[in-house]
Amino acid sequence: MTKRACLLALLLCGSSSLLAQTAPQSQPFLMNVDYARFRSTANAGYVELYYSFFCGLLAYQAEGATLKGGVALRTDLIDAATGKAVVNERVVLPVVIEDTTMASWRSMPILRQAGHLVPFGNYRLHIVAYDSLNPARRDSLTMPLEVKAASIRPAISDLELCSLIRAAANQNQQYFKNGHEVVPYPSLVFGAFAPVIYVYAELYDVDTSKVYGVDYEIVGADGAIAKKVSRQRRYRTANTIEIGTLNAVALAPGKYSLRMSVRDLPSGAPAQVQKDFSVYQPPAAGATPAPVATSLAIGIETLTDKEVEEEFQKAKYLADKTEIYFFGQLKTAAAKKDFLKEFWGRQESGVAGERPRLRTDYLRRVDVATERYSNYTRRGWRTDRGRVFILYGKPDEVERHPSEGVIKPYEIWYYYQVENGVQFVFVDKNGFGDYELVHSTKRGEFSDEGWERFLQ
């Protein structure tokens, strides 16, 4: 199968005379990242990484009639056993804006796809991206990543959720893959502005003499199936592809998983993979905001413009990147207050099956974190310990280790009622009281079994 090792999409818009522009400092620099693992050789897999950024969140310099900016991107894939990098990539993605008369240019994405042949093993993926003209504006991601051979037949690659899939004959076309143009969608946020979920997967070791049942299921955070599409397929080749589409417009806002199952009929055990995604449905223009509790509405309505901005900054630990981006696009204080009311209304009623979070309780934890964990460089609620305290509350037990010889200070927080018991490890790497999270056993948090190396 032909796969391009590195594909780069740069956004080039039309033409206009403009002054230099910089991204509003109230809007954070955001990076979206996704990946999919495919079969390659007997000892290695092929890992595709997908990145996206928004044009409107960059700083630009005027050069004649155009604006020029860029994204600096660092990608490291570290072998968890040896500590050595199997991927060590440094690139700059130039962005040229020649026409800002289009109202939507700021929300247009900058896309990048890169592929790497990776030996089987356990890895730590670390990605840092920043505005090339303003390096202080940056975003990062660290997560574990396993590459291994499939043990089930037929085997299925990871799902790649895309913004578009269509037949293509030109192998030099961007995002060409197995006879199709497969355009990645790293934000994984669908809804009214991205109504169709395009699904791409590769199947391996298919029995061409059998008929298979293929099921696509959209599963909510509460485990309920929100949508299901089934069909029967007979494949012509042992290694093939499966492409599907699903409509996201009717889905309620929240977090979901797309689960694909392939089973030989009538009673074969299914091979199954899934991918998490979100749905965001912005309110229609002129729509009446959803009702919220009177006390909540009054509390937000009395905030000053500055206090509204500050409160959403503090609430970002609960927000997804799409909510953060849309809040940054709002121009008036009234619109921001309405957004904040709806945001807290969803949080207090329980988002996508998650437990409700009261605004007053959350902000009280922010105040406590500010008092307890502030240091010379950051206010307490912005620190790693502050974030964990705000999201999960006071730990059931704290194991404190002050500096001992060459060993740096560290703390281990234990939560016995979260996921049947989890822990968070923080290390004061620089000796200034800013304890960084280096490992956690909580699902979705940063995990690094070799965290003890940070103590030296």
C-alpha positions in Angstrom: 0.0 0.0 0.0 1.3 3.4 -0.9 1.5 6.0 1.9 3.3 9.3 1.8 5.7 9.7 4.6 5.1 13.4 5.0 2.3 15.5 3.5 1.9 19.3 4.1 -1.1 21.4 3.4 -0.5 25.2 3.5 -3.4 27.6 3.4 -3.1 30.1 0.6 -5.9 32.6 0.5 -6.7 35.4 -2.4 -5.3 39.1 -2.3 -5.7 42.4 -0.5 -3.7 45.3 1.0 -3.4 44.9 4.8 -1.5 46.1 7.8 0.3 43.7 10.1 -2.0 41.8 12.4 -1.5 39.9 15.5 -3.8 37.3 17.1 -5.8 38.6 20.0 -4.0 37.8 23.2 -7.2 36.8 24.9 -7.4 33.8 22.6 -5.0 30.9 23.3 -2.9 29.4 20.6 -4.5 26.0 20.0 -3.2 22.8 18.3 -5.4 19.8 17.4 -3.7 16.4 17.0 -4.9 13.0 16.0 -3.2 9.8 14.9 -3.9 6.4 13.2 -1.8 3.3 13.2 -1.7 1.0 10.1 0.0 -2.2 9.2 3.4 -2.0 7.5 6.0 -4.7 8.1 6.4 -7.8 10.3 8.2 -5.8 12.9 6.9 -2.3 12.6 3.7 -0.3 12.1 3.0 2.9 10.1 1.9 5.8 12.3 0.2 8.8 10.7 0.1 12.0 12.8 -2.5 14.7 11.9 -2.1 18.3 13.0 -4.4 21.3 12.6 -4.3 25.0 13.6 -6.5 28.1 13.0 -5.3 30.9 10.8 -6.9 33.5 13.1 -4.8 32.5 16.1 -1.4 33.4 14.5 0.6 36.7 14.4 1.5 38.0 10.9 3.9 40.4 9.3 2.9 42.5 6.3 5.1 42.0 3.2 3.7 44.1 0.4 0.1 43.1 -0.2 0.3 39.9 1.9 0.5 38.8 5.5 3.0 36.1 6.4 3.2 34.0 9.6 3.9 30.4 10.5 3.7 27.5 13.0 6.8 26.0 14.4 6.3 22.3 15.2 8.3 19.8 17.2 7.4 16.1 17.3 9.2 13.5 19.4 8.3 9.9 19.7 10.3 8.4 22.6 10.9 4.7 23.3 9.6 4.1 26.8 12.1 1.3 27.4 15.3 3.0 26.2 14.4 6.7 26.3 15.7 7.2 22.8 13.7 9.1 20.1 12.6 7.1 17.1 11.0 10.3 15.7 12.7 13.7 16.2 11.1 16.1 13.8 11.4 19.9 13.6 9.4 21.8 10.9 8.0 25.3 10.3 4.7 25.5 8.5 4.6 28.9 6.6 1.2 30.5 6.2 0.5 33.2 3.6 -2.7 35.2 3.8 -3.5 37.2 0.7 -7.1 38.0 1.2 -8.9 38.7 4.5 -12.1 40.0 2.9 -13.5 36.5 3.4 -15.3 36.6 6.7 -14.3 33.0 7.5 -10.5 33.3 6.9 -9.7 33.3 10.6 -11.4 30.0 11.2 -9.8 28.3 8.2 -7.5 25.4 9.2 -3.8 24.8 8.5 -3.4 21.1 8.1 -0.4 18.8 8.3 0.0 15.0 8.0 3.2 13.1 8.6 3.8 9.4 8.5 6.5 7.4 10.3 7.6 3.7 10.2 7.8 2.8 13.9 9.1 -0.6 15.4 6.7 -2.4 17.6 6.9 -1.1 21.2 5.6 1.4 23.8 6.3 5.1 23.2 5.7 8.5 24.6 4.5 11.0 22.0 5.5 14.7 22.8 4.4 17.5 20.5 5.0 21.2 20.9 3.7 23.9 18.5 4.1 27.6 18.7 3.4 30.8 16.8 6.7 31.4 14.8 6.4 35.2 15.3 5.4 35.0 18.9 6.9 31.8 20.5 5.3 32.5 23.9 2.0 31.5 22.3 2.2 27.7 22.2 0.4 24.5 22.9 1.7 21.0 23.7 0.6 17.4 24.0 2.2 14.4 25.7 0.6 10.9 25.6 1.5 7.3 25.6 1.4 5.5 22.2 1.7 1.7 21.6 2.5 0.2 18.3 1.9 -3.6 18.0 0.8 -6.4 15.7 -2.9 -7.2 15.6 -3.9 -10.5 17.2 -7.4 -10.8 15.7 -8.4 -11.7 12.2 -9.5 -9.9 10.3 -7.4 -7.1 11.7 -8.5 -3.5 11.6 -6.3 -0.4 11.6 -7.2 2.6 13.8 -10.2 4.6 12.6 -9.3 7.9 10.8 -12.2 10.4 11.1 -12.0 12.8 8.2 -13.5 16.0 6.7 -13.7 14.5 3.2 -13.0 11.2 1.5 -13.4 10.8 -2.3 -12.0 8.7 -5.1 -8.7 10.0 -6.6 -6.5 8.7 -9.3 -3.4 10.9 -8.8 -1.0 9.4 -6.3 0.8 12.7 -6.0 -2.4 14.3 -4.7 -2.3 15.5 -1.1 -3.7 12.9 1.3 -3.8 10.2 -1.4 -4.3 6.8 0.2 -5.4 3.6 -1.6 -7.2 5.2 -4.5 -8.8 7.9 -2.4 -8.2 11.5 -1.2 -8.5 11.1 2.6 -8.5 14.5 4.3 -7.7 14.4 8.0 -9.8 16.2 10.6 -7.7 16.4 13.7 -10.1 18.5 15.8 -12.5 15.5 15.9 -15.4 18.0 16.6 -18.4 17.6 14.4 -21.8 19.3 14.3 -23.6 21.9 12.2 -20.3 23.3 10.8 -18.9 19.8 10.1 -22.1 17.7 9.6 -20.6 14.6 8.0 -18.3 12.2 9.7 -16.2 10.4 7.0 -14.6 7.2 8.3 -11.5 5.5 6.9 -10.1 2.1 8.0 -7.9 -0.6 6.6 -8.7 -4.3 6.9 -6.1 -7.0 6.9 -6.3 -10.8 6.5 -9.9 -10.8 5.3 -11.3 -14.1 4.1 -12.6 -13.3 0.6 -14.9 -16.4 0.7 -16.9 -15.0 3.6 -19.6 -12.4 3.9 -19.0 -9.9 6.7 -21.3 -7.7 8.7 -20.0 -4.2 9.2 -21.5 -2.1 12.0 -21.0 1.6 12.7 -22.2 2.6 16.2 -22.1 6.1 17.7 -22.0 5.6 21.5 -22.7 8.4 24.0 -20.7 9.0 27.2 -23.4 7.1 29.1 -22.9 4.0 27.0 -26.1 4.4 25.1 -26.1 3.9 21.3 -27.2 7.1 19.7 -27.0 5.9 16.1 -26.2 2.6 14.3 -25.6 1.8 10.7 -25.1 -1.8 9.5 -24.4 -3.4 6.2 -23.0 -6.6 4.6 -19.8 -6.8 2.6 -17.9 -9.4 0.6 -14.3 -8.2 0.0 -12.4 -9.0 -3.1 -8.9 -8.9 -1.6 -7.4 -10.0 1.7 -6.1 -6.5 2.5 -8.6 -3.8 1.7 -10.2 -0.6 3.0 -13.6 0.2 4.6 -15.1 3.7 4.1 -18.2 5.0 5.7 -20.2 8.2 6.3 -22.4 9.2 9.2 -24.5 12.4 9.8 -23.7 14.3 13.0 -26.2 17.1 12.7 -28.9 15.4 14.7 -26.5 14.5 17.6 -26.8 16.4 20.8 -23.7 18.3 22.0 -21.3 16.1 24.0 -18.7 13.4 23.8 -19.1 10.2 21.8 -17.2 7.2 20.5 -17.5 5.8 17.0 -17.3 2.1 17.1 -16.8 0.0 14.0 -17.2 -3.8 14.2 -16.4 -6.4 11.4 -17.7 -9.9 11.9 -18.1 -12.9 9.5 -21.7 -13.9 9.3 -23.7 -15.4 10.8 -22.0 -15.9 14.2 -18.4 -14.9 13.9 -16.7 -13.0 16.8 -16.3 -9.3 15.8 -13.1 -7.4 15.3 -13.7 -4.0 16.8 -12.0 -0.6 16.9 -13.3 2.8 18.1 -12.4 6.5 18.1 -13.6 9.2 20.4 -15.0 12.5 19.0 -17.1 15.4 20.1 -20.2 17.2 18.8 -20.6 20.9 19.2 -23.8 22.7 18.0 -23.4 26.5 18.1 -26.7 28.4 18.7 -28.3 29.7 15.6 -28.2 33.4 15.0 -31.0 35.1 16.9 -31.8 31.9 18.8 -33.1 32.2 22.3 -30.4 31.0 24.8 -31.2 27.8 26.6 -32.8 28.6 30.0 -30.4 28.4 33.0 -31.0 28.7 36.7 -32.0 32.2 37.8 -29.2 32.4 40.4 -26.6 31.3 37.8 -27.8 33.9 35.2 -27.8 36.7 37.8 -24.4 35.8 39.0 -22.9 35.9 35.5 -24.9 39.0 34.5 -23.4 41.1 37.3 -19.8 40.3 36.1 -17.7 43.1 34.5 -16.3 42.5 31.0 -12.9 41.7 32.5 -14.4 39.3 35.1 -16.2 37.4 32.3 -12.9 36.9 30.5 -11.1 35.9 33.7 -13.8 33.4 34.6 -13.7 31.6 31.3 -9.9 31.4 31.6 -10.4 29.6 34.9 -13.2 27.4 33.5 -11.0 26.2 30.6 -10.2 23.0 32.4 -13.8 21.9 31.7 -14.0 23.3 28.2 -13.0 21.5 25.0 -10.9 23.2 22.4 -13.9 24.0 20.2 -15.6 25.9 23.1 -12.4 27.7 23.8 -12.1 28.7 20.2 -15.7 29.9 19.8 -15.5 31.9 23.0 -12.5 33.7 21.5 -14.5 34.6 18.4 -17.2 36.5 20.4 -17.0 40.2 20.1 -19.5 41.7 22.6 -19.7 41.4 26.4 -23.4 40.3 26.1 -22.5 37.5 23.8 -19.7 36.3 26.1 -22.1 36.4 29.1 -24.7 34.4 27.2 -22.0 31.9 26.2 -20.9 31.6 29.8 -24.4 31.1 31.0 -24.9 28.2 28.5 -21.5 26.8 29.4 -22.2 26.6 33.1 -25.8 25.5 32.4 -24.4 22.4 30.6 -21.8 21.8 33.3 -24.3 22.0 36.1 -26.7 19.6 34.4 -24.0 17.1 33.6 -22.2 17.2 30.2 -22.5 14.0 28.1 -23.3 11.8 31.1 -20.5 13.2 33.3 -21.2 14.2 36.8 -22.6 17.8 37.3 -20.2 20.5 38.3 -21.6 23.5 40.1 -20.1 26.9 39.2 -19.9 28.0 42.8 -18.1 24.8 43.9 -15.7 25.0 40.9 -14.8 28.7 41.5 -14.3 28.0 45.2 -11.7 25.4 44.3 -10.0 27.9 42.0 -9.7 30.3 45.0 -8.3 27.5 47.2 -5.8 26.5 44.5 -4.7 30.1 44.1 -4.1 30.4 47.8 -2.2 27.1 48.2 -0.2 26.5 45.0 0.9 30.0 43.7 4.6 30.4 43.1 6.9 33.0 41.7 5.9 32.4 38.1 2.3 31.3 38.1 -0.9 31.8 40.1 -2.0 28.6 41.8 -5.0 27.8 39.6 -2.7 27.8 36.6 -0.3 25.2 38.1 -0.5 21.5 37.6 -1.3 20.9 41.3 -3.9 23.6 41.1 -5.5 22.1 38.0 -5.7 18.6 39.6 -7.1 20.0 42.8 -9.8 22.0 40.9 -10.9 19.0 38.8 -10.7 16.2 41.3 -10.9 18.0 44.7 -8.7 17.5 47.8 -6.6 14.3 47.5 -7.4 11.5 50.1 -3.7 11.2 50.9 -0.6 13.2 50.0 2.9 11.7 50.1 5.4 14.5 50.4 9.1 14.1 49.8 11.3 17.2 50.4 14.6 17.6 48.8 17.0 14.9 49.9 20.6 15.2 48.6 20.4 15.1 44.9 16.8 14.0 44.9 14.4 16.8 43.9 11.3 17.5 45.9 8.2 15.6 44.8 4.7 14.8 45.9 2.3 11.9 45.2 -1.4 12.5 45.5 -3.8 9.6 46.0 -7.5 9.6 45.1 -9.2 6.4 46.3 -12.7 7.2 45.0 -11.7 8.1 41.4 -11.6 5.1 39.0 -11.1 2.7 41.9 -8.0 4.5 43.0 -5.6 6.8 41.0 -2.4 8.7 41.8 -0.7 11.9 40.5 3.0 12.5 40.8 4.4 16.0 40.8 8.1 17.0 40.8 9.7 20.4 41.6 12.1 20.2 38.7 13.6 23.7 39.1 13.5 24.1 42.8 11.1 27.2 42.7 8.1 25.5 44.1 6.4 24.9 40.7 5.6 21.2 40.9 5.0 19.7 37.5 2.8 16.7 36.8 5.1 13.9 35.5 2.9 10.8 35.8 -0.7 9.8 36.6 -2.7 6.6 36.6 -5.9 8.5 35.8 -7.3 7.7 32.4 -6.8 10.7 30.1 -4.0 12.2 32.2 -0.3 12.2 31.3 1.3 8.9 32.0 5.0 8.1 32.2 6.1 5.0 34.0 9.7 6.2 34.0 8.9 9.4 35.9 11.6 8.7 38.6 14.3 10.0 36.2 13.0 13.5 36.8 14.1 13.2 40.5 17.8 13.4 39.6 
